Amino acid sequence: MALTVPPASELAEDAMAGARPASIWRDTLGNLLRQRNAVFGGSILLFFVAVAFLADLIATHDPDAILIGVEDGVKKLASPCIHLLGCAETQTQHYFG
C-alpha cells in the first residue's frame, strides 16, 4: 500500500474551507480584547459614558441651587464653620467649608 500526498494547493483549499473570511473589525476587536490594558481602559470609558447618561438619576441636588447656609429649606444667618477653629457649638459644623 503506497501513501500518496495530495498537492499543496489542495491542502491549502481544505484548510481555508472552514475558515471565515477576514474582517478588519472582527480582527481589531479580537486584538483589543486580548490586551488587558485595552479592556481596562475600555471599561473605564464605558463607566464614564454610563454615568453621563444616568446623570439625572444619580444627581441628588439642583446644580444651580445655592446650598451653603441653607438647612431644611430655611436660610441660616451664619455660614457653616469648624468647631475646632473657634466657632460656637450651636452653629452647624462642616469639615470642608
C-alpha positions in Angstrom: 0.0 0.0 0.0 1.5 3.3 -1.1 0.9 6.5 0.8 0.0 9.4 -1.5 0.3 13.0 -0.5 -2.1 15.5 -2.1 -0.7 18.6 -3.7 -0.1 21.7 -1.6 -2.8 23.6 -3.3 -5.4 21.1 -2.3 -4.2 21.2 1.3 -4.5 25.0 1.4 -8.0 24.9 -0.1 -9.1 22.3 2.6 -7.7 24.4 5.4 -9.4 27.6 4.2 -12.7 25.9 3.6 -13.6 26.1 7.3 -12.2 29.5 8.0 -14.3 32.6 8.0 -13.3 35.5 5.7 -11.1 38.2 7.2 -12.8 41.2 8.7 -10.9 44.2 9.9 -13.5 45.0 12.6 -13.6 41.4 14.0 -9.8 41.2 13.9 -9.4 44.6 15.6 -11.9 43.7 18.3 -10.2 40.4 18.9 -6.8 42.0 19.2 -8.2 44.6 21.7 -9.9 42.0 23.8 -6.7 40.1 24.2 -4.9 43.2 25.7 -5.6 43.7 29.4 -4.8 47.4 29.3 -7.3 48.0 26.5 -10.0 46.1 28.3 -9.4 48.1 31.5 -9.4 51.4 29.6 -12.5 50.5 27.7 -14.3 49.6 30.9 -13.4 53.0 32.5 -14.6 54.7 29.3 -17.9 52.7 29.4 -18.3 53.6 33.1 -18.0 57.4 32.3 -20.4 57.1 29.4 -22.9 55.3 31.7 -22.6 58.0 34.4 -23.1 60.7 31.8 -26.3 59.0 30.5 -27.6 58.4 34.1 -26.6 61.8 35.5 -30.3 62.8 36.1 -30.8 59.7 38.2 -27.5 60.0 40.1 -27.5 63.7 40.9 -29.5 64.4 44.1 -29.4 68.3 44.1 -30.1 71.0 41.6 -26.7 72.1 40.2 -27.8 75.8 40.1 -29.1 75.9 43.7 -27.1 77.5 46.5 -26.9 75.1 49.4 -24.3 76.8 51.6 -26.1 78.2 54.7 -29.4 76.6 53.7 -30.7 73.9 56.0 -34.2 72.3 55.6 -35.2 75.0 53.1 -34.5 77.8 55.6 -31.6 80.2 55.1 -29.3 80.3 58.1 -27.8 83.6 59.1 -24.3 82.4 59.8 -22.2 80.4 57.4 -21.1 76.9 58.4 -17.8 76.5 60.4 -15.5 74.1 62.1 -15.7 73.9 65.9 -12.0 73.3 66.4 -11.3 76.7 64.8 -13.3 78.6 67.3 -16.9 78.6 66.1 -19.7 78.2 68.6 -21.1 74.8 69.3 -24.6 75.9 68.3 -23.5 76.5 64.7 -23.6 73.8 62.0 -20.2 72.1 61.5 -18.9 71.3 58.1 -15.4 69.9 57.7 -14.9 71.0 54.1 -16.1 74.6 54.4 
